[in-house]
């Protein structure tokens, strides 16, 4: 086969791979992993090159191909979000305990339950971890090679996607949190001291404290 014909065949194969990946990501309700995409392509195809080609193709358009950890999804261009938004927002209350626990996991991962409790100064209730697991924002990260082999925890790609982060490097720094008013300078223990006055032990409750501000965990907006 002449060299020109061989090159044309390769180009067609690559273009076809780009179309396959484009269709797979569009058709998926959730961000798609790189491994999941590679399973649908010939071994000779460079999936990273395919994704880079697609990203460039959609640059500046109404939808863009974005990365959230090891997963990829199409998302509305940020500058168009307000014009296309339909207000179908599901609001769930995230307790202060869950907010603090998620923050500790995000910034200290991989981290054990005991380390979370040590940082917060209170015992961690099962309901707090269950809430974050049900949201798909945290996952087990293996066991630490120390006495008792405690399980460690980290965040997921769904966590990155929900908060619009490409990687954990994009987490806001301390100064950014202070500027946004999201960093509570009071020790976390102060928010729970009243609950433990009689028992002498500080323990989370799964019920929100009316005196505490609550942060809304917003569902995706279509």
C-alpha positions in Angstrom: 0.0 0.0 0.0 1.4 3.4 -1.0 2.6 5.6 1.9 -0.1 8.2 1.0 -2.9 5.6 1.3 -1.5 4.2 4.6 -1.5 7.8 6.0 -5.1 8.4 4.8 -6.2 5.1 6.5 -4.6 6.2 9.8 -6.2 9.6 9.6 -9.6 8.0 9.1 -9.1 5.7 12.0 -8.2 8.6 14.3 -11.1 10.7 13.1 -13.4 7.8 13.7 -12.0 7.4 17.2 -12.7 11.1 17.9 -16.3 10.6 16.8 -16.7 7.5 19.0 -15.3 9.3 22.1 -17.5 12.3 21.4 -20.6 10.2 21.2 -19.7 8.2 24.3 -19.3 11.3 26.5 -22.4 13.0 25.1 -24.5 9.9 25.7 -23.4 9.3 29.3 -25.3 10.8 32.2 -22.1 10.8 34.3 -18.5 11.9 33.5 -16.7 9.1 31.7 -13.4 7.6 32.8 -10.4 7.5 30.5 -10.3 3.7 31.0 -13.9 3.4 30.0 -13.2 5.3 26.8 -10.1 3.3 26.0 -12.1 0.0 26.2 -14.1 1.2 23.1 -11.1 2.1 21.0 -8.3 0.1 19.3 -5.2 -0.3 21.4 -3.1 1.8 18.9 -5.3 4.9 19.4 -3.8 7.5 21.8 -6.8 8.4 24.0 -5.1 11.5 25.3 -4.6 12.9 21.8 -8.2 12.1 21.0 -9.4 14.0 24.1 -7.0 16.9 23.3 -8.4 17.1 19.8 -12.0 17.1 21.1 -11.2 19.8 23.7 -9.7 22.0 21.0 -12.7 21.4 18.7 -15.1 22.6 21.3 -13.0 25.5 22.6 -15.0 28.7 22.4 -18.3 26.9 21.6 -21.5 26.6 23.6 -20.4 23.4 25.3 -16.9 22.5 26.3 -15.1 19.2 27.1 -13.9 19.4 30.7 -11.9 17.1 32.9 -12.7 16.2 36.5 -9.9 14.1 37.9 -9.7 11.0 35.7 -13.2 11.6 34.1 -14.4 13.7 31.2 -17.8 15.4 30.5 -19.4 18.0 28.3 -20.4 21.1 30.2 -22.1 24.4 29.3 -19.6 27.1 28.6 -19.3 29.2 31.9 -20.2 32.5 30.2 -23.5 31.0 28.9 -24.6 29.3 32.1 -26.8 32.1 33.4 -28.7 32.4 30.1 -29.4 28.7 29.7 -30.2 27.9 33.4 -33.6 26.5 34.3 -34.3 26.7 38.0 -34.9 23.1 39.0 -32.7 23.1 42.0 -32.9 20.3 44.6 -31.7 21.7 48.0 -30.5 19.4 50.7 -29.1 20.7 54.0 -25.5 19.8 54.8 -24.8 19.9 58.5 -21.8 21.8 59.9 -20.4 18.4 60.9 -20.6 17.2 57.3 -19.1 20.4 56.0 -16.1 20.2 58.4 -15.6 16.5 57.7 -15.6 17.0 53.9 -13.2 19.9 54.2 -10.8 17.8 56.3 -10.9 14.9 53.9 -10.4 17.2 50.9 -7.4 19.0 52.3 -5.7 16.1 54.3 -6.4 13.0 52.2 -5.8 10.2 52.6 -7.0 10.6 56.2 -8.4 8.1 58.7 -11.5 8.5 60.8 -9.4 8.9 64.0 -7.5 11.7 62.3 -10.7 13.5 61.3 -11.9 13.3 64.9 -8.6 14.6 66.2 -8.6 17.6 63.9 -12.2 18.4 64.6 -12.0 17.7 68.4 -15.2 15.6 68.4 -16.3 12.0 67.8 -17.6 11.5 64.3 -21.1 10.1 63.9 -21.9 7.4 61.4 -24.6 9.6 59.8 -22.0 12.2 58.8 -19.9 9.8 56.8 -23.0 8.2 55.3 -24.2 11.6 54.0 -21.0 12.2 52.2 -20.9 8.6 50.9 -24.4 8.8 49.5 -23.5 12.1 47.8 -20.7 10.2 46.1 -18.1 12.8 47.3 -15.8 10.5 49.4 -14.5 7.0 49.0 -12.1 4.5 50.8 -8.5 5.0 49.8 -7.0 1.8 51.3 -5.6 0.9 54.7 -2.7 2.6 56.4 0.2 0.3 57.3 0.0 1.1 61.0 -1.3 -0.8 64.0 -4.9 -1.8 63.4 -4.6 -1.0 59.6 -7.1 1.9 59.8 -9.1 2.7 56.6 -8.3 6.0 55.0 -10.6 8.3 53.1 -10.4 10.6 50.1 -12.6 12.6 47.7 -13.9 11.4 44.4 -14.1 12.7 40.8 -17.8 13.4 41.5 -16.7 15.8 44.2 -14.4 17.6 41.7 -17.2 17.7 39.1 -19.8 19.0 41.5 -17.6 21.9 42.7 -16.2 22.7 39.2 -12.6 21.6 40.0 -10.3 20.0 37.5 -8.0 18.5 40.2 -7.3 18.9 43.9 -4.7 21.5 43.0 -7.6 23.8 42.3 -8.9 23.7 45.9 -9.0 27.3 47.3 -6.2 28.3 49.6 -6.6 29.6 53.2 -6.6 33.3 52.1 -9.3 32.6 49.4 -11.5 30.9 52.0 -11.1 33.9 54.4 -11.9 36.4 51.6 -15.1 34.5 50.7 -16.1 34.3 54.3 -16.1 30.5 54.3 -13.4 30.0 56.9 -14.7 29.9 60.5 -11.9 31.1 62.8 -13.5 29.6 65.9 -12.3 26.2 67.0 -14.7 23.5 65.8 -15.0 22.3 69.3 -16.9 25.5 70.3 -19.8 24.6 68.1 -20.3 21.3 70.0 -19.4 22.2 73.6 -23.0 22.9 74.7 -24.1 19.4 73.5 -21.6 17.7 75.7 -22.0 19.7 78.8 -23.8 16.9 80.7 -22.1 13.8 79.3 -18.5 15.2 79.4 -17.8 13.8 75.9 -18.0 15.7 72.7 -20.0 13.8 70.1 -21.6 14.8 66.8 -25.3 14.6 66.4 -26.9 14.1 63.0 -29.5 16.9 63.7 -28.6 20.4 62.6 -28.0 23.0 65.3 -30.5 25.9 64.9 -27.8 28.3 66.0 -25.4 27.2 63.3 -25.5 28.5 59.7 -26.3 25.8 57.2 -24.8 25.5 53.8 -27.0 24.3 50.9 -25.8 21.3 48.9 -27.3 22.2 45.5 -28.2 19.6 42.9 -27.0 20.0 39.3 -28.7 22.7 37.3 -29.7 21.7 33.8 
